[in-house]
Amino acid sequence: MENKDIISLISNEIHIGTQIKKPSSVSSVLKIEPNKENAFLKYSIGKMGSSKTVSQEEFIEAFKKIKEDGYINRMWYVEKFPYQHKNKPCNFTTIGGVFEILKIVTYKNGYYK
């Protein structure tokens, strides 16, 4: 699978309402917009109706890292996406959780591999 194919796979297999399991919480997919590169997947955070978005680039780069090295971890995310980590730190576990749903990775001890 090519790196950009992950966007098509997510668009076809993940739907509004899908529950994304994270190490210490669960989020729900609120919206998927394949034509929006910077706000591709919108998900819920917390119980107060807040939400965040994950970009296509974040998914593509994470998929690329998994293909090349067999894993992603928080340190990689912080180095690769410092702005997103500062403003949307939950994106890391959202990406990992989506990849778990797609059976690309499993989570253990801070690593999605």
C-alpha positions as CSV (number, residue, x, y, z in Angstrom):
1,M,0.0,0.0,0.0
2,E,1.3,3.4,-0.9
3,N,1.6,6.0,1.9
4,K,-1.3,8.2,0.5
5,D,-3.5,5.1,0.2
6,I,-4.0,5.3,4.0
7,I,-6.3,8.3,3.5
8,S,-8.6,6.3,1.2
9,L,-8.5,3.3,3.6
10,I,-9.5,5.5,6.5
11,S,-12.2,7.3,4.4
12,N,-13.7,3.9,3.4
13,E,-13.4,2.0,6.7
14,I,-13.8,4.6,9.5
15,H,-17.3,6.2,9.8
16,I,-19.0,8.9,11.8
17,G,-19.6,7.5,15.3
18,T,-16.7,5.0,15.2
19,Q,-15.3,4.7,18.7
20,I,-11.5,5.2,18.9
21,K,-9.9,3.5,21.9
22,K,-7.0,5.3,23.4
23,P,-4.8,4.2,26.3
24,S,-6.8,6.3,28.9
25,S,-10.0,7.3,27.1
26,V,-12.3,6.9,24.1
27,S,-13.1,9.4,21.4
28,S,-15.7,9.3,18.6
29,V,-15.3,10.2,15.0
30,L,-17.4,13.3,14.3
31,K,-16.5,13.9,10.6
32,I,-14.3,12.7,7.9
33,E,-13.6,15.1,5.0
34,P,-11.3,13.5,2.4
35,N,-11.0,16.7,0.5
36,K,-9.7,18.7,3.5
37,E,-6.0,18.1,4.0
38,N,-5.6,20.0,7.2
39,A,-8.9,18.9,8.9
40,F,-9.3,15.4,7.5
41,L,-10.7,13.6,10.6
42,K,-12.6,15.4,13.4
43,Y,-12.9,13.6,16.7
44,S,-14.5,14.2,20.1
45,I,-12.4,14.9,23.2
46,G,-13.8,14.8,26.7
47,K,-17.5,15.0,27.7
48,M,-18.1,18.7,27.1
49,G,-18.5,18.5,23.3
50,S,-15.0,19.6,22.5
51,S,-13.3,18.4,19.3
52,K,-10.0,18.4,17.4
53,T,-8.9,17.5,13.9
54,V,-6.1,15.4,12.5
55,S,-4.6,16.3,9.2
56,Q,-3.9,13.9,6.3
57,E,-0.2,14.7,6.6
58,E,-0.2,13.3,10.2
59,F,-1.8,10.0,9.1
60,I,0.4,9.7,6.0
61,E,3.6,10.4,8.0
62,A,2.6,8.0,10.8
63,F,1.8,5.3,8.3
64,K,5.2,5.9,6.5
65,K,7.0,5.7,9.9
66,I,5.3,2.4,10.7
67,K,6.1,0.9,7.3
68,E,9.8,2.0,7.6
69,D,10.5,1.3,11.3
70,G,7.6,-0.8,12.5
71,Y,6.2,1.6,15.1
72,I,5.3,5.1,16.2
73,N,5.6,6.5,19.6
74,R,5.0,9.9,21.3
75,M,8.7,10.9,21.0
76,W,8.5,10.5,17.2
77,Y,5.2,12.5,17.1
78,V,6.7,15.4,19.2
79,E,9.7,15.6,16.9
80,K,7.7,15.3,13.7
81,F,4.8,17.5,14.6
82,P,5.8,19.9,17.4
83,Y,3.0,22.4,16.7
84,Q,0.3,19.7,16.7
85,H,1.8,18.1,19.8
86,K,1.6,21.4,21.6
87,N,-1.9,22.3,20.5
88,K,-3.5,18.9,19.8
89,P,-1.5,16.3,21.8
90,C,-4.4,13.8,21.6
91,N,-3.9,13.5,17.9
92,F,-1.1,11.0,18.5
93,T,-3.4,8.5,20.3
94,T,-6.2,9.2,17.8
95,I,-3.9,8.3,14.9
96,G,-2.8,5.2,16.8
97,G,-6.4,4.3,17.7
98,V,-7.5,4.6,14.1
99,F,-4.6,2.4,13.0
100,E,-5.6,-0.2,15.6
101,I,-9.2,-0.2,14.2
102,L,-7.7,-0.9,10.8
103,K,-5.5,-3.7,12.3
104,I,-2.3,-1.9,11.2
105,V,-0.9,-1.7,14.7
106,T,-1.5,-2.7,18.3
107,Y,-0.7,-0.6,21.3
108,K,1.7,-1.6,24.1
109,N,3.8,0.4,26.5
110,G,3.6,3.7,24.6
111,Y,4.2,2.2,21.2
112,Y,1.8,1.6,18.3
113,K,3.4,-1.3,16.4
